Amino acid sequence: MRRSFLLLVLCLSAMNLAACGYQFRVQGAGPTVGGAPEQTAKRAQAPRLAILPIANSTYEPNFEIKLANYLRREFSAGAGAEIVGPSGGADLFLSGQIMQILLPTLSFDQTTTFESRVEMLVSVRIEDAKTKRLVWSQVAKGTSEFFLTQDLQFNRVLQNRALEQAGRFVAEDLASRFLLFLDTGELDKMLKRPVKAEALPGGNAPPEPAR
């Protein structure tokens, strides 16, 4: 009886609160899984980047064309840049060089090589299109292993695949580094630095005023 009486009192109290206009409301968006979403800062417009022909100092003919294509794809997809042509109003110019391609042996016996590796070394530099000033430079290394068979022609196919994979690794690495360079605001800092007169196109400093 006592328990029933208490329940009746609670029900009557709730009805009275509702009749008096009291309402319980939850304000705000309510709880979210993983906490409230953080407000992300809006990134400035992506810089327009033109990738110039890559120089090739190695024995692999025409690989600079493939590397340039890898760079265009990776910088467009994962470096926060808009890829344009050299005459497309670029803000930045990227140039580079394939410095070295080595094929060290990984496993072998007295007569046969079983596994080899491609080691590729590439240097790139990015210049401000207006002032021709260097704003970013990096050296990246890409590697890829491949097995050898008794078929020399097929071995060349395997080597070419390893070369392409090493080139893609280089492009991915450089794109990731440039994205970090953008996200930390280093590019904006470099572009805002005053340009010395001798660094301007033409290289001539203004004449000193007559005394």
N, C-alpha and C positions, 0 to 999 in steps of 0.2 A: 504493500500500500504506500509506504513512504517513497519508494522509488517511482511509482506511478505518479504520485503527487509532484515530485520534483520535475519529472518530464513535462507535466502539464504546465507548471510554472514557467519553465524555459520556453515552451511553445508560445504561451501567452505573451511573454516578454518580447520574443522575436516579432510577433504580429504587431505589437504596439510600436516597436521601432520602425517597422515598415510603414505603418499608418502615419507616423509623425514625420515621415519624409527622410529618415535616415537610410542611406544606402552605402554599401561597401563596394568600392571600385578599386581596381588595380590600374594604376597609371603607368604609362611608359610601355615599351615594347615587350616587357617581360623578360624572363631569363632566356638565354640562348646557349646552345651547346658549344662549349669551348670558350665562353666568355663573350663580351660585347665586341662587335667588329671594330677594328681600329680604323681611323680615318687615314687613308693613304694620301700622301701629297701628290699633287698632279705633276707629272713630269713635263718638262718643257718639250717643245716640238723636236722631233728627232732630227739630228743633223743630216744633211744631204752629203753622202759620201760617194765619191767616184774612185773606182779601183783602176789604176793605170796598169799597163802591161808589166808583167813580172819578168825580171832578168833571170837568166839561167846560166849558172857557172859550172854545170855538171855535164856528164856524158849522156844524160837522158834527154833525147830531143823532144821538143814540144810539150814537155811536162809542165812548163810554166803556164800554158794555156789551161790545162786542167786545174792547176792550183788557183789560178785567178777565178775560175768558175766556182771552186769550192769556197773561196773567200767571199765572193758575191753572195752565195747562198747562205753561208753561216752568219755573215755580218748583217744580212737582211733579216734573218730569222731570229738570231739570238744576241745581237750586239746593240740593239736600240738605235740603229741607223737606217736611213732611207737610201737605198742604192740608186744612183743616177749615173748617166753617162758623163764623160769628161766635159761635154758641152751642155750639160743639163742644169747649169746653175748650181754646181756643187759648192758646199761650204768647206769641205775637206777633200784632200787628195791622198790616196793610199798608194804607195809604191813599195816594191819589195824585191828580194833576190833569193833564189834558191842557192844557198852557199855551198852545200855539201850533200852528197848522197853516198852512203857507205853500205857495204853488204858483208858484215862480219859473219863468220861461221860460228854456229852455236853447238852443233854436235857432229862428230865425224869419227872415222877410223882411219887406218893407214891408206885406204884406197878410195873411200867414198865419203861425201858430205851428205848428211841426213837432214840437217835443218840450218836455215840461215835467217838473217834479219835485215830489214831495211831500216836504216837510220838517216833521217832527213833533217837538215838544219836550214831554217828559213829566217831571214831578217826582214822586217817591215818598218816603215816609217809613215807617219801621217802628218801632213802639212796643212796649215791654214791656206785656203784658196786665195784669200785677199793679199796676205802679207808674205806668203811663201815661207812662213816661220814654222819650224819643227815643233809640233805639240805633243807627239807621242811616238815612241819607238820601242820595239820589242824584238827579241830573238826567241824563236820557238823550235822545239825539237819534237819530231814525230817518229814513232817506231812501229814496226809490224813484223811478226815472224811468219815464215812459210817453210813447209817441208819440201824436200827435193825427191824426185823419182828418177827412174832410169831413162825417161823420155825427156830429152833436152828441150824439145819444142814446148811440151807441157810445162816444164820448169819455168820457161820464160813467161808463160801465162800466169803461173802462180806468183812470180816475181812482180809482174805488172799489177796484179791485184793487191799485193802487199804495198807497192808504191802508192797506189791510189788510197789505200786505207791510211797509210802514214800521212799523206797529204790532207786527208779529211781531218785527221787528228790535229794537225797543225792549224788548220782553219778554225776548228772548234775551239782550240785553246786560245788563239788570238782573239776570236770573237768574245769569249768569256772574259778575257782580260780587259778588252776595250769597254765592255758593258760595265764592269766594275769601275773603270776610269770615268765613265759617264755618271754612274749612280753616286759616286762620292763627290761629284762636282768639280773634279780636277780639270776637266776640259774647259768649263766656264772660267775657272781661275786662269788657265793658260791664255785663253782668248782675251781676257780683260787686262792682262799685263801690258804695260806700255811697250810699244815697239821702238827699239833703238833705231836711230837714223841709218846706221850702217846696215841694219837688217832689212830695210825696205828695198823693194825692187829697184835696181839701179845702183844701189850701194853707195851713193854719194851723200855725205853729211851736208847739212845746210851751211853756207859760209858764215864765218864769225862776223859780228858787226864791227864796222870800222871804228877805231878809237880816235 
